Amino acid sequence: MPQLVNGVWEKGDIAASEIKGGAFHREPTRFRDWITPDGAPDENGRPTLPASAGRYHLYVSYLCPWASRTLIVRALKGLEGVIGMSAAEPVLGEDGWVYGEEQDGGPRVGRFRHHYSLYTASDPTYTGKVSVPVLWDREEGRIVNNESADIIRILNSAFDGLTGNRLDLYPKPLRPEIDRWNELVYTTVNNGVYRCGFAKSQASYDEAFEALFATLDRLEERLSASRYLAGEHLTEADWRLFVTLVRFDAAYHGAFKCNLRRIEDYPNLSAYLRELYQWPGIRDTVKIDDIKAGYYTNPAINPTLIVPKGPALDFDRPHDRDRLPGKGIWQRA
C-alpha cells in the first residue's frame, strides 16, 4: 500500500502491506489523544485537549465508511459551525488521499494538498498507513486522533457545552448492548467486507464471506422485532452499521465479491437502512458516486477500472419501521 516510511512517501499497491497469509489484517491506528470539555486529565491521569470552536478540523473522504461515521456524528451533534471539514478526492491513487484544493492546516503547517502532510507534520519519522478520518488540531499543528471509533465518542460529548446539543449516542445504560453489537458488526461486517474484497486466498475469502452473511442474517432477524440494534434508542451502534449497509449494494456486492445477497434482498435490513438514511442531516453525508468511483478505480480489486452505471438505488422509499416502538436518540441529562 502507498505509505510513509520514516516520513518519506512510498508508492505501492493499495492494501498490500495489510495482507498476511492471504488474509486482510487492518493496520491499527496510531494517534489516540482525546478532547474533553475543559481539557482536564482523564480518569487515568492522561492529559487531554480542551474543546474549542474553530480549533479542530476533520479531514475525511466520502468514499471511506470509517470517515463517514465521523461526518454522521458531526451532523447529528450540530457541530458544523464548531469543527471544520475537508473531503479528499474519492479516488485513492499512488499519492494516497489528495485534496482537490489546497488546504490550510493552520499557522504551523500552512497549505497542502496531500493528506500524508498531516502525518509528517505530526511525526516527521512516521512509518505506516495514512488513513482518513483525521481529527486535526490547527493550533498545535498535529493530529489529535485518527481512530474513527474514538472520534465519534469525542464528538458525542466533548463539545456539548459549546452547542447545547444533548443527544447521546453512547448512553451509559445501553453501553453493554452497544459494545456487544459493535464488536460483532466491526469484525464480520464493517471489516468483513474488506476481508472479502482484499483476500488473496480462497480459504480467507470463504471464511470472511460466510461470517459476513451469517451476521447479516442475524441482523435481519434482530431488526424484525427491534427498531434499532440496542432496542428502542438509536445509538452509535446503528450508525457504525449504517455506513457499511449504505455502501453494500453499490460497491461491496460487486467490487468486493460480497454477492450472496444484496441488502435490498433483506426486508428488515433494507427498511432500517432507509430509515437511517432519511434521518435529518444524514443524506448529505452519503455520496454514492464517490463511493463507486473510489472502490471501482482500485486496480487491486478491479483491474479494468470501469465504474458501473448501476445499481438503481432509492433510499427515499417509505419504510415501515414505525411499526416497532422507538424513542429516537437518547437525550443526555
C-alpha positions as CSV (number, residue, x, y, z in Angstrom):
1,M,0.0,0.0,0.0
2,P,1.2,3.6,-0.5
3,Q,2.5,4.6,2.8
4,L,5.0,6.6,4.7
5,V,8.4,5.1,5.7
6,N,10.4,7.2,8.1
7,G,8.5,10.2,6.9
8,V,9.1,9.6,3.2
9,W,6.1,8.7,0.9
10,E,6.5,5.4,-0.9
11,K,4.1,4.2,-3.6
12,G,2.7,0.7,-3.9
13,D,-0.4,-1.4,-4.2
14,I,-3.3,-0.4,-2.1
15,A,-3.7,-2.7,1.0
16,A,-0.6,-4.8,0.1
17,S,1.0,-4.1,3.5
18,E,-2.1,-5.3,5.2
19,I,-2.2,-8.8,3.6
20,K,-0.7,-11.6,5.7
21,G,-1.1,-15.3,4.8
22,G,-3.6,-14.4,2.1
23,A,-5.9,-12.6,4.5
24,F,-6.6,-8.9,5.1
25,H,-5.5,-7.6,8.5
26,R,-6.3,-3.9,9.2
27,E,-3.3,-1.9,10.5
28,P,-4.1,-0.3,13.9
29,T,-4.3,3.5,14.2
30,R,-1.5,5.4,16.0
31,F,-2.9,8.8,17.1
32,R,-5.2,8.4,20.1
33,D,-5.3,11.7,22.0
34,W,-8.6,12.9,23.5
35,I,-10.6,16.1,23.7
36,T,-12.7,16.9,26.8
37,P,-14.9,19.9,27.6
38,D,-12.2,21.6,29.8
39,G,-9.0,19.7,28.9
40,A,-8.7,18.2,32.3
41,P,-6.8,14.9,32.7
42,D,-8.9,11.8,32.1
43,E,-9.7,9.2,34.7
44,N,-6.3,7.6,34.1
45,G,-4.4,10.9,34.6
46,R,-3.6,11.3,30.9
47,P,-3.7,14.8,29.5
48,T,-6.4,15.9,27.1
49,L,-7.1,18.9,24.9
50,P,-9.9,21.4,25.6
51,A,-13.0,21.8,23.4
52,S,-12.8,25.0,21.4
53,A,-14.8,26.3,18.5
54,G,-12.7,26.6,15.3
55,R,-9.6,24.9,16.7
56,Y,-10.3,21.4,15.3
57,H,-10.8,20.2,11.8
58,L,-12.0,16.9,10.3
59,Y,-10.2,15.5,7.2
60,V,-12.3,12.8,5.6
61,S,-13.3,11.2,2.3
62,Y,-16.9,10.4,1.3
63,L,-15.6,7.1,-0.1
64,C,-14.5,5.9,3.3
65,P,-17.0,4.3,5.7
66,W,-14.8,5.0,8.8
67,A,-14.7,8.7,7.9
68,S,-18.4,8.7,7.3
69,R,-19.0,7.7,10.9
70,T,-17.5,11.0,11.9
71,L,-19.4,13.0,9.4
72,I,-22.7,11.5,10.7
73,V,-21.9,12.3,14.4
74,R,-20.7,15.8,13.4
75,A,-24.1,16.3,11.7
76,L,-26.2,14.8,14.5
77,K,-24.4,16.8,17.2
78,G,-24.8,20.1,15.3
79,L,-21.0,20.6,15.1
80,E,-20.8,22.1,11.6
81,G,-20.1,25.5,12.9
82,V,-17.6,24.3,15.6
83,I,-15.5,21.8,13.7
84,G,-14.5,22.4,10.1
85,M,-14.4,19.6,7.5
86,S,-12.5,18.9,4.3
87,A,-13.1,16.0,1.9
88,A,-10.4,14.4,-0.2
89,E,-11.0,13.2,-3.7
90,P,-12.7,9.8,-3.9
91,V,-10.1,8.0,-6.0
92,L,-7.3,6.7,-3.8
93,G,-4.2,6.6,-6.0
94,E,-0.5,6.2,-5.7
95,D,-0.2,9.5,-3.9
96,G,-2.8,8.4,-1.3
97,W,-5.6,10.8,-0.3
98,V,-5.4,14.0,-2.2
99,Y,-7.5,17.2,-1.8
100,G,-8.8,18.9,-4.9
101,E,-8.0,22.3,-3.5
102,E,-5.2,23.4,-1.2
103,Q,-5.9,23.0,2.5
104,D,-4.9,25.4,5.2
105,G,-3.6,23.3,8.1
106,G,-3.1,26.3,10.4
107,P,-0.1,28.5,11.1
108,R,2.3,25.7,12.0
109,V,1.6,23.7,8.8
110,G,0.5,26.0,6.1
111,R,-1.1,24.9,2.9
112,F,-1.0,21.4,1.5
113,R,-2.9,19.0,-0.9
114,H,-1.6,15.6,0.1
115,H,-3.2,14.0,3.2
116,Y,0.1,12.5,4.3
117,S,1.3,16.0,5.0
118,L,-0.8,15.9,8.2
119,Y,1.1,12.7,9.3
120,T,4.6,14.1,8.7
121,A,3.7,17.3,10.4
122,S,2.6,15.3,13.4
123,D,5.5,12.9,13.3
124,P,8.4,13.6,10.9
125,T,9.6,10.0,11.1
126,Y,6.1,8.3,10.9
127,T,6.1,4.9,9.3
128,G,2.8,3.3,8.3
129,K,-0.6,3.6,6.7
130,V,-2.0,7.1,6.0
131,S,-5.8,7.0,6.6
132,V,-8.9,9.0,7.0
133,P,-10.5,10.3,9.1
134,V,-8.2,12.6,10.9
135,L,-9.2,15.0,13.7
136,W,-6.7,17.8,13.4
137,D,-5.6,20.5,15.9
138,R,-5.0,23.7,13.9
139,E,-3.5,25.4,16.9
140,E,-0.8,22.8,17.7
141,G,-0.4,21.7,14.1
142,R,-0.8,18.0,14.8
143,I,-3.2,15.0,14.6
144,V,-5.3,14.6,17.7
145,N,-6.8,11.3,16.7
146,N,-7.1,9.1,13.6
147,E,-9.3,6.4,15.0
148,S,-12.9,6.8,13.9
149,A,-14.3,4.9,16.9
150,D,-12.6,7.4,19.2
151,I,-13.5,10.4,17.2
152,I,-17.2,9.7,17.3
153,R,-17.1,9.3,21.1
154,I,-15.2,12.6,21.3
155,L,-17.8,14.4,19.2
156,N,-20.6,12.8,21.1
157,S,-19.8,14.7,24.3
158,A,-16.8,17.0,24.3
159,F,-18.5,20.0,22.6
160,D,-21.9,19.9,24.3
161,G,-21.1,22.9,26.4
162,L,-20.5,24.9,23.2
163,T,-23.5,23.7,21.2
164,G,-26.1,22.9,23.9
165,N,-26.8,19.6,21.9
166,R,-27.6,16.9,24.5
167,L,-28.1,14.0,22.1
168,D,-26.2,11.0,23.5
169,L,-25.2,8.2,21.1
170,Y,-23.5,6.2,23.8
171,P,-25.7,6.4,26.9
172,K,-24.4,4.6,30.0
173,P,-27.4,2.2,30.5
174,L,-27.1,0.9,26.9
175,R,-23.3,0.6,26.7
176,P,-23.0,-3.1,27.3
177,E,-25.5,-3.8,24.5
178,I,-23.9,-1.2,22.2
179,D,-20.5,-2.7,22.8
180,R,-21.7,-6.2,22.1
181,W,-23.2,-5.2,18.7
182,N,-20.2,-3.0,17.8
183,E,-17.8,-5.9,18.3
184,L,-19.8,-8.3,16.1
185,V,-20.6,-5.7,13.4
186,Y,-17.0,-4.5,13.2
187,T,-15.4,-7.9,13.0
188,T,-17.8,-9.5,10.5
189,V,-19.5,-6.7,8.6
190,N,-17.5,-3.3,8.7
191,N,-14.2,-5.1,8.4
192,G,-15.7,-8.3,7.0
193,V,-16.4,-6.8,3.6
194,Y,-12.7,-5.7,3.3
195,R,-11.6,-9.1,4.3
196,C,-13.7,-10.4,1.4
197,G,-12.5,-7.8,-1.1
198,F,-8.8,-7.9,-0.3
199,A,-8.5,-11.7,0.3
200,K,-5.6,-13.3,-1.6
201,S,-6.6,-16.9,-0.9
202,Q,-9.8,-18.8,-1.4
203,A,-9.9,-20.0,2.2
204,S,-9.5,-16.5,3.6
205,Y,-12.3,-15.2,1.3
206,D,-14.6,-18.1,2.1
207,E,-14.2,-17.6,5.9
208,A,-14.9,-13.8,5.7
209,F,-17.8,-14.3,3.3
210,E,-19.5,-16.9,5.5
211,A,-19.1,-14.8,8.6
212,L,-20.4,-11.7,6.8
213,F,-23.6,-13.2,5.7
214,A,-24.2,-15.1,8.9
215,T,-24.2,-11.8,10.7
216,L,-26.4,-10.1,8.1
217,D,-28.9,-12.9,8.6
218,R,-28.7,-12.4,12.4
219,L,-29.2,-8.6,12.0
220,E,-32.2,-9.2,9.7
221,E,-33.7,-11.4,12.5
222,R,-32.9,-8.8,15.2
223,L,-34.4,-5.9,13.3
224,S,-37.6,-7.9,12.7
225,A,-38.6,-7.2,16.3
226,S,-36.3,-4.4,17.4
227,R,-36.4,-0.9,16.0
228,Y,-32.7,-0.4,16.5
229,L,-29.8,-2.6,17.4
230,A,-29.7,-1.7,21.1
231,G,-33.5,-1.6,21.4
232,E,-35.8,1.5,21.2
233,H,-33.0,4.1,21.1
234,L,-30.9,5.0,18.1
235,T,-27.2,4.7,19.1
236,E,-23.7,4.8,17.7
237,A,-24.1,1.0,17.0
238,D,-26.7,1.8,14.3
239,W,-24.6,4.4,12.6
240,R,-21.5,2.2,12.7
241,L,-23.6,-0.5,10.8
242,F,-25.2,2.1,8.5
243,V,-22.0,3.2,6.8
244,T,-21.4,-0.3,5.6
245,L,-25.0,-1.0,4.6
246,V,-25.4,2.1,2.6
247,R,-22.3,1.1,0.5
248,F,-23.1,-2.5,0.2
249,D,-25.2,-2.8,-2.9
250,A,-23.4,0.0,-4.8
251,A,-19.8,-1.3,-4.1
252,Y,-19.2,-4.3,-1.8
253,H,-21.7,-6.6,-3.6
254,G,-19.8,-6.3,-6.8
255,A,-16.3,-4.9,-6.2
256,F,-15.7,-6.9,-3.1
257,K,-17.5,-10.1,-4.2
258,C,-20.0,-10.0,-1.3
259,N,-22.6,-11.3,-3.6
260,L,-24.7,-13.9,-1.9
261,R,-27.4,-11.4,-1.3
262,R,-27.9,-7.6,-1.6
263,I,-29.1,-5.5,1.4
264,E,-32.2,-4.9,-0.8
265,D,-32.9,-8.6,-0.5
266,Y,-33.3,-8.3,3.3
267,P,-36.7,-6.8,4.1
268,N,-35.9,-5.6,7.6
269,L,-32.3,-4.5,6.9
270,S,-33.2,-2.6,3.8
271,A,-36.1,-0.8,5.6
272,Y,-33.8,0.0,8.5
273,L,-31.2,1.4,6.1
274,R,-33.8,3.7,4.5
275,E,-35.0,4.9,7.9
276,L,-31.5,5.9,8.9
277,Y,-30.7,7.5,5.5
278,Q,-33.8,9.6,5.9
279,W,-32.8,10.8,9.3
280,P,-32.3,14.6,9.3
281,G,-28.8,15.6,8.1
282,I,-27.7,12.1,7.1
283,R,-28.2,12.0,3.3
284,D,-25.7,14.8,3.0
285,T,-23.0,12.5,4.4
286,V,-23.6,9.9,1.6
287,K,-22.2,10.4,-1.9
288,I,-22.9,7.2,-3.9
289,D,-21.0,8.4,-7.0
290,D,-17.9,9.0,-4.9
291,I,-18.3,5.6,-3.3
292,K,-18.5,3.8,-6.6
293,A,-15.7,5.8,-8.1
294,G,-13.4,5.1,-5.2
295,Y,-13.9,1.3,-4.9
296,Y,-14.1,0.5,-8.6
297,T,-11.0,2.5,-9.6
298,N,-8.9,0.4,-7.2
299,P,-6.8,-1.7,-9.5
300,A,-6.2,-4.4,-6.8
301,I,-9.9,-5.3,-7.0
302,N,-11.0,-4.0,-10.4
303,P,-8.1,-4.1,-13.0
304,T,-10.3,-2.6,-15.8
305,L,-11.1,0.5,-13.6
306,I,-14.6,0.6,-15.2
307,V,-17.1,2.1,-12.8
308,P,-20.5,0.5,-13.2
309,K,-23.5,2.7,-14.1
310,G,-25.8,0.9,-11.6
311,P,-27.4,-0.2,-9.4
312,A,-30.5,1.8,-9.2
313,L,-30.9,2.8,-5.5
314,D,-33.8,4.5,-3.9
315,F,-33.2,5.2,-0.2
316,D,-36.1,7.7,-0.1
317,R,-38.8,5.0,-0.5
318,P,-41.1,4.7,2.5
319,H,-40.0,2.3,5.3
320,D,-42.2,0.5,7.8
321,R,-40.0,0.9,10.9
322,D,-42.8,2.9,12.6
323,R,-44.5,-0.4,13.3
324,L,-41.9,-1.0,16.0
325,P,-41.6,1.0,19.2
326,G,-38.8,3.6,19.1
327,K,-37.7,6.6,21.1
328,G,-35.1,8.1,18.8
329,I,-31.8,9.4,20.2
330,W,-31.2,9.4,23.9
331,Q,-31.1,12.8,25.5
332,R,-28.3,13.4,28.0
333,A,-29.5,14.6,31.4
